[in-house]
Amino acid sequence: MLETVRYEGAYPTRERAEESVTGVLTALGGQLVGSERSSLAARLPAEAARLLSDAAPAEPLNGQEFVKELAARTGGTTATTRWDSSTVLTLVGRLVGSDVLSRVLTQLPPGYALLFGRAELTQVAREKRAATTLSAASRTVPRTPKDLATAGR
């Protein structure tokens, strides 16, 4: 896992990759509880699972707050911490599989999907998408010459 994070995150050393993995998984472990935390940990390498499982519960944070809090704790910038978080969590998402990741994302506050390399539709976007689909489906198709003539008006 460390070598993959090092390669995908373009970290200069294995130690730098390990710092990222440790910080991100410890912070994520504080955001998760119960069966989702256990399911996630069960699909990770032993050391990563331990970091996630041993983390003390923390105040729930949305994705943006998660990054800011982690940056403050590690002394990094928000931009580098977002990079670290995304690099580690995208790999975690691939390792644990879609089903487990979907359950984890439903437990977490908004804003984590992008950190895990997934698109996150907001409720407004879902409603707009549904309305557009419904609108397109309900349009009538001109069938007679008279319909064709009035369709352009």
Secondary structure, 3 states (H helix, E strand, C coil): CHHHHHHHHCCCCHHHHHHHHHHHHHHHHHHCCHHHHHHHHHCCCHHHHHHHHHCCCCCCCCHHHHHHHHHHHHCCCHHHHHHHHHHHHHHHHHHHCHHHHHHHHHHCCCCCCCCCCCCCCCHHHHHHHHHHHHHHHHCCCCCCHHHHHHHCC
